[in-house]
Amino acid sequence: MSPSLNTVSSGSTKDEGGGVAPQNKGSWSSFLKSIASFNGDLSSMTAPPFILGTLSLTEFSAYWTQHPSVFVAPAAEKDPAKRAMLVLKWFLSTLKPSYSTRNDKYGSEKKPLNPFLGELFLGKWEDEAGTTELVSEQVSHHPPVTAYCIQNRKHGIKLEGYNGQKASFSRTIHIKQIGHALLTLTPPDNPSAPAETYLITLPNIHIEGLIYGKPFVELNSCTYISSSTGYTGKIDYSGKGWVSGKKNSFTATLYPTGKEKDILYTVDGQWPEAFTIREGSGKHGTVIDNYNSRNAPITPLIVPALEQQDPWEANKAWEKVITAITKGDMDTTNAEKSKIENAQREYRRREQSEGREWERKFFTRSDKAEDWWESLAKGMGERIEAEKTGGVWRFDKAKAETARRPFHEGLSPTG
Ligand code: HC3
């Protein structure tokens, strides 16, 4: 049975001992040799059995909201600058769940399952923030792209986004994240005003500790959050250098867009541990919040029981593969994966010969981003690279209202 059925945080198989077990040392060095020339989609990275994870990338979308009350907090703040700061705080609080939950004690980051086109991951969180709903769908296979929408209707807040990854090797594995997230909220001081938006860029990643067989994620350079209310959050990531520095560190600043020197808030810390939010610039401003990433209460994601899941839902679709990986049974793992891959090839062949496309259940593609979206990106020196994600993927409310199980009647991921 999948270890990831009820909560995302209990998802991956952990190597509690840390490092590669003696019997796996040979296949680990073969893996390191094989990735030295690696370049491309994560799906083409072949990994030895003991580093195969049991979480699919569609499930990773849930890491955005392990703390629903932090997610909805901006919706209650009347001052726009403080609201932007709370959005920044929430984003920083998602870094530990996203990039180190699976890897808490020792470097043991595993290779996730590569979603197939049409794979769904649906769930919700219920807590003092009310109900927060999650929809995640694999919307493209070539290039691989996952889209998601997370919304809390009570607080009028919605996060939608899509992302793909491009991997390359140079001293270690580098992963470029392509895509964006967009947070939309209704300002509480003026509920009749148009919703405000925050465009969020995604950090690039490299893997540390490969040589020691203890892989963990480190984030690179910087990302931005640009708001329609005229504020920019800039997050600079850094790691442990040869001489100084601590792993998984960052410094973030919030300033009026275009005035990078007029810092309103500064945040610094280590994202898997803790961070401090101060007023103004540098280390001397008044502390207004200390956030402890380790103790922050996690609300478990509720996903339907396996028997109630549709064949296109991740846990159901990957059930046999997950069981086989958990048992270390590689023959069955490969046989069950092949069933999915072969059926997917057949679906694509048929669609091509019939001149139609796979039907996405919750998201719709457009060829380019709307102008206001491009202009938020431009303010951060970025561009919406629609050509790299098979288009721009937006949550489609009309589709979502009619989508229900069985999602693709008569069809299953294995054909
Ligand atoms: C790089 C990564 C796969 C991609 C994961 C992404 C970028 C997926 C989208 C989420 O929103 C955020 C996210 C978090 C973690 C990222 C994974 C960490 C490790 C994994 C590599 C492919 C694993 C490499 C295998 C090994 C054995 C070297 O660790």
Boltz pocket constraint, residues with backbone or C-beta under 6 A from the ligand:
constraints:
  - pocket:
      binder: B
      contacts: [[A, 42], [A, 47], [A, 51], [A, 57], [A, 60], [A, 61], [A, 98], [A, 99], [A, 108], [A, 109], [A, 110], [A, 111], [A, 112], [A, 163], [A, 165], [A, 173], [A, 175], [A, 177], [A, 205], [A, 207], [A, 215], [A, 217]]
      max_distance: 6.0
